[in-house]
Amino acid sequence: MMKLLVKICVLPLLLVFNLAVAAESDDIKALRLVLAAKMPMAAEAVIKATPIPGLYEVLAGANIMYTTKDARYVLDGDLLDMVKRQNLTEATRGIARTNALDQLGEKNMLVYKPEGDVKHTITVFTDIDCPYCRRLHQEMDQYMAAGVKVRYIFVPFKGKQSFDTSVSVWCAKDRNMSMDKAKSGEEIEAKTCDNPIEKHKQLASTLGIRGTPAIMLENGTLTPGYVPAEKMIKQMESLGL
C-alpha cells in the first residue's frame, strides 16, 4: 500500500518534468544529454537560454551555472545585465530558494500569523541563542500589526544547547509560547519528539546560509543579518510583495 501511495505522489511530478522536457528546444535537449553524461545531477536540471547567444543557464537543485551549447565551457558566477541593472542569477536563485521552502512545507515551520489578513510573508532562519535573532523576535508585534506572517526555520549554529532548545520548543504543547520564552532567555521544559530540526539544518546548508538571522522574502530574496521590522516591511511594500 505504501509503495502504491509513493507512486501516486511521484507520478504527477514526473509527468510535469517530462512535459517540461518535451517542450524544450532541440538545442537544450542536446545540451541536457551532454551534461547528463558528465554530471548526473543535470539530468533533471532546469535549463534555459540566456540573453547571451550560445550560453545556457542550468539550475540543478540550488546550484546555478552557465554553459556553452556543447558543455565544453562552464561559468560559475553571477550573470549581470548592466543596462537593466539586474542580477539575472539572483532571480534564478530566488526561484530555487522558494522551491526548497515549498518542499519543506509550512507544516514543518514554526509560524506566527497575524489575526487579520496576511499581506506579506517572511521566512526567518533563526538560532534561539543568537542575540540579533532575539532582537528580531522582540519586533514580532510590529510584524503582526503590519499583517506579516513570520515563518521560523531553526538553524542551531550555537551548538548542542541551542539544538536541544530548538527541539524542546518544537515539541512543546504551545510552540509559539515556548518560543517566546526561549527567545527572552527563559528556561523551558526539556522535551523530545519527532521534529524537523535536522531538515532545517540541511535546508540551510543547501541554501548556503552561514549565519543567523537570515530573512527570506516571498520572491526568494535572501537578506543575511538583522533588519529592523519597519525597514523590512517598507522593503516588501516597495517590491509589491
PEPE-V881268 format. One record per pair of residues at least 12 apart in sequence whose ideal C-beta (glycine too) atoms are under 7 Angstrom apart, sorted by the first residue. I is the first residue (numbers start at 0). GAP is how many residues later the second one is. D is the distance in Angstrom with one decimal. If there is no record, write none. Layout:
# PEPE-V881268
i	gap	d
I	GAP	D
I	GAP	D
This chain:
# PEPE-V881268
i	gap	d
16	27	6.4
26	42	6.1
27	19	5.1
27	28	6.9
30	16	6.3
30	25	5.9
30	38	5.9
30	40	6.3
31	15	6.0
33	36	6.5
33	37	4.5
34	23	6.8
34	36	5.2
37	33	6.4
40	19	4.6
40	20	6.8
41	16	6.3
41	18	5.7
44	13	5.1
44	14	5.9
44	15	4.0
45	13	4.2
49	16	6.7
49	29	6.4
53	14	5.9
53	15	5.6
54	13	6.5
55	13	6.9
56	35	6.4
58	33	5.7
58	37	6.0
61	34	4.7
61	38	6.3
61	144	5.2
61	145	5.9
63	25	5.8
63	28	5.5
63	29	6.4
65	13	6.3
77	12	6.9
92	127	6.6
93	125	5.3
93	126	2.6
93	127	5.9
94	125	6.1
96	110	5.9
96	119	6.1
96	123	4.1
96	125	6.4
97	122	4.5
99	103	6.0
99	106	6.4
99	107	6.3
100	22	6.0
103	95	6.3
103	99	5.8
105	45	6.4
107	88	4.1
107	91	6.4
108	42	4.4
108	43	6.1
108	44	5.9
109	42	4.2
109	60	6.9
109	65	5.4
109	69	6.1
110	38	6.6
110	40	5.1
111	28	5.9
111	32	6.7
111	37	6.9
111	38	4.4
111	64	6.3
112	36	5.1
113	30	4.6
113	33	5.0
113	34	6.7
113	35	6.5
115	31	6.0
116	30	5.7
117	29	5.9
117	31	4.8
118	27	6.9
118	28	3.6
118	29	6.7
119	27	6.7
119	28	4.7
119	98	6.9
119	116	4.6
119	121	5.6
120	27	7.0
120	28	4.5
120	30	6.6
120	97	5.4
121	26	6.2
121	28	5.8
121	93	5.5
121	94	6.7
121	95	6.2
121	110	7.0
122	28	4.5
122	30	6.3
122	93	4.4
123	12	6.7
123	26	6.1
123	27	7.0
123	28	5.5
123	89	5.5
123	91	5.5
124	28	5.0
124	30	4.8
124	79	5.6
124	84	5.3
124	87	5.6
124	88	6.5
124	89	4.2
125	26	5.4
125	28	6.5
125	29	6.6
125	86	5.4
125	87	5.4
126	28	5.7
126	29	5.7
126	30	5.0
126	31	5.4
126	35	5.6
126	85	4.4
127	34	5.6
127	37	5.0
127	38	6.0
127	54	5.0
127	55	6.5
128	29	4.3
128	33	4.8
129	28	6.8
129	82	4.7
129	83	6.8
131	81	6.0
131	94	3.9
132	79	5.3
132	80	4.7
133	49	5.1
134	91	5.9
135	77	5.2
135	90	5.6
136	46	4.2
138	90	3.8
141	87	4.1
141	88	6.8
142	86	5.6
145	87	4.9
147	85	6.5
152	47	4.8
152	50	6.7
153	12	4.2
153	43	5.2
153	46	4.7
154	45	6.2
154	46	6.3
154	49	4.5
154	54	6.5
154	57	5.5
156	55	6.2
162	34	6.6
163	26	6.9
164	17	5.6
164	23	6.9
165	31	5.3
166	25	6.0
166	28	5.3
166	30	5.8
167	20	5.5
167	21	6.7
167	22	5.3
167	23	4.7
168	13	5.5
168	19	6.8
169	25	4.5
169	27	6.7
170	20	3.8
170	21	6.1
170	22	3.9
170	24	6.4
171	16	6.8
171	19	6.1
210	13	6.2
212	12	6.9
212	13	5.7
214	12	6.3
214	17	6.6
216	19	6.3
216	24	6.0
217	23	5.0
218	20	7.0
218	22	6.3
